[in-house]
Every structure is written in C-alpha cells, then in structure tokens.
Amino acid sequence: MTQPSIPHVDIESLAHFDEILAAGATSMAGWRVQSVDLSGRTAALLGLAPTGSLFLGCTLDDQAEAWIRGGGGLVFPAIPELPFDPYRGVLYDADELYAGLDAGYEATPDARIYAWSRQHDEKGDTSRTLAAALHDHSIADALHEMPDGRPWIGVMGGHGIKRGDPTYRSAVLLGRSLSRAGLTVATGGGPGAMEAANLGSSLAAYDDAALDTALDLLAAAPSFRPSIGAWAGAGMAVRRQFPGDGGVSIPTWFYGHEPPNVFASSIAKYFSNAQREDVLLGRARGGIIYLPGAAGTVQEIFQAVTPNYYGDPATQIPIILVGVDYWSMTLPVWPLLQTLAANRAMARSVHLVDTVDEAAALVGQSLPTGGR
C-alpha cells in the first residue's frame, strides 16, 4: 500500500519558525529547516513531535538535537572550516559576494570560496565534494522557490566584451528592452555581454541620459583585468546610483577567473558548471539570445539546441543568434544549425539576426499574449 505523502514546509529563518509555532504546530513532520539558529528554542522543540523532520546545518542545543534524532528526525550538522554555508536557504546577491571589497577582491567571500574550490579540485577530498554538492542542492532549491511570474529570457555571450565597446552598449539596450517588456533577464552571471544584459535590466526604469551616465562611469574600469577590485568597485558604485531589478544570473566558481557581475538582483552561484548550465538553459523557456562569444557560448548554443532537435513543435524554445557575419563566418555555427534543422520542427525555432532590436522583437512574437 502506498503511504500518504506528508506536505513539507521549508523553514529558513527564526521568524518563520516562530510564526509556525504561534499558529499551533504540535508536530515537525515534513519540516525542512535550513541554517536557522535554534539554540534559544530548545523548550519549544521539546514540545513538538520530531518524526519526519529534517534539520540542515541548524544550531541546536544538545538536548534538542538528541530529542530530534531519538524521535525519528534527521539532523545534518554544520560542516566546519568552510567559507560558505552549504545549507543556505536563499540566493546570493552582490553585496554578500563582494563584502569587504574595500580591502581588495581577495578578501571577499567570492574570492575565498573560489580559493577553497581550487583546493578541493587539487585534493579530491570526499568531505569537500559533499560540501560542494550540498551547497549546489541548496542553491537549486532556492532558485526553484523563486516566483514564476515573468518568463525568463536567457542572454548569453562572451565575457571578454569590454565596457565602452559598442557591443557592450547593444547588450545593455537589449537587457533594458527585455525587462521593459515584462521579462526576466537571465544570464551566465559573468562580465562582458552577461554583465551588460543584467545592467540593462537594472536600468529599465531609467532614460537614455541615465544609461549614458552609467556607461561612462563603468568605462573607467573597462575590464576585470588587471584588477577585479577596480572593476567590481565601479560596478557597485553604478549599482548604488541607479538601483533597479537586474534580473537573475547563474555563474559558477568553475570559471573562477570570471568574477560575477554585480547587476543581477539574484545570483545563483554554483560549484558545478554542468549543473549551472543545465539549470540556466532549462529555465529560459521564453527563449535564448546569443551575442558574439567564444567556446563557452558555442557550447551553450548546442546544449540548448539539442532538446529542440529531438523535440516536437510544442516543446520548441526560440534560439536567436545576433550577428550575421560573426555566426556565419567568424564562428560558422549558423550553417551547422541550418543543416541540423532541415525538415525538423526545430527549423522554426532557430533564428539569425543582425541587431538586438530584431532579437527582442522575435522573443516578443514567440510569447503568448499573456506573457508579454
């Protein structure tokens, strides 16, 4: 006989714990409690039946932990000596990743976590592998809990495009147009085209004069080389001057040499690049726009194309390449896509255009009326 499922409740703050307790809870069945300091709630915990509960990285008194374990609950303890919380319940933002930037990029959590990940790669320590996997699971869970109100549009492209370059400005205008159309801009989270799209989204409420001011300020630090600190610092200054919804970014410490841009409002940073790529492309159901890029961008094109190639008309998502000469001659991806698409449903979902305005217009045409 199939056992009835128990609805689970995610508890990621002490305030939420107290709210549920005040509502008259008598059992913790189905509770998933992440990174909450419950050291001051021992008496309350002892009054609750623990069967079916799960505590991830919470702070518990010995008596409360023994009660939960003895009563059928599971307790995953905090893992010492980590520069991150593997059980975190929320996504990152730029303020958290770049905390302490005034003392240099090396002092920030982003830099320290990357240094830890490099040690993990070199040593192959199982405990480190587990910590990274737990972290990425928590990020995936937090991402899953984001509201689904606005369709996601992926914007991909090279990390080497410098602030001040005309291509960078075009990507900013693209991000602004998509956000103004009621769409969520989602990028790989790095510099270059990715940063520009998130910046454009954050400037959706501003006019052209403000956009030009922001670009002029950023041009003083055109690249994250030679100084990530100067690059990120210029971005943070613009972010403070022109606050706005920069959409979502999904970067990775696998490419630690690419620091995360500061303009995305929600940052889902992973250790696993494969998982990050899969999540990013899978969530961008409104379409994906590809600006000029190199190997990483080409990989993302074909990773997104594969489901379209094997899919039916109902499962297709728009895949739009921007730059006719670039994708036809410099990196001749387009001829191969045309060959793959011949006589398949995919033929109607892949597009090559020359401008970001054409790309934005194609995305708009592909969405249902209610999603524009």
NORBELUR-V593060 format. One line per field, one symbol per residue. ss: DSSP state (H for helix, E for strand, C for the rest). psi: psi as a letter, one per 40 degrees, with the letter a starting at -180 (. if undefined). A space follows every 10 residues. Layout:
ss=???
psi=???
This chain:
ss=CCCCCCCCEE ECCHHHHHHH HHCCCCECCC EEEECCECCC CHHHHHCCEC CCCEEECCEC CHHHHHHHHH CCCEEECCCC CCCCCCCCCC CECHHHHCCC HHHCHHHCHH HHHHHHHHHH HHHCCHHHHH HHHHHHHHHH HHHHCCCCCC CEEEEECCCC CCCCCHHHHH HHHHHHHHHH CCCEEEECCC CCHHHHHHHH HHCCCCCHHH HHHHHHHHHH HCCCCCCHHH HHHHHHHHHH HCCCCCCEEC CEHHHCCCCC CCCCCEECCE CCHHHHHHHH HHHCCCCEEE CCCCHHHHHH HHHHHHHHHH CCHHHCCCEE EECHHHHHHH CCHHHHHHHH HCCCHHHHCE EEECCHHHHH HHHHHHCCHH HC
psi=hhihihhihh heiddddddd ddefheiehe hghhfhhfde fddddeehhe heihhhfihi iddddddddd eeihhhiihi fieiheeiei iiiddddehe ddeiddeidd dddddddddd dddfhddddd dddddddddd ddddeiiedh ihhhhiiiee hiheiddddd dddddddddd efihhhieea abdddddddd deedeiaddd dddddddded gdiehehddd dddddddddd dgiiheaiig aiedgeehii ieehdhhghi dhdddddddd dddgeeihhh ihabdddddd ddddddddde iideeiihhh hhgdddeddd ggdddddddd ehfidddeeh ihieiddddd dddddeiide e.
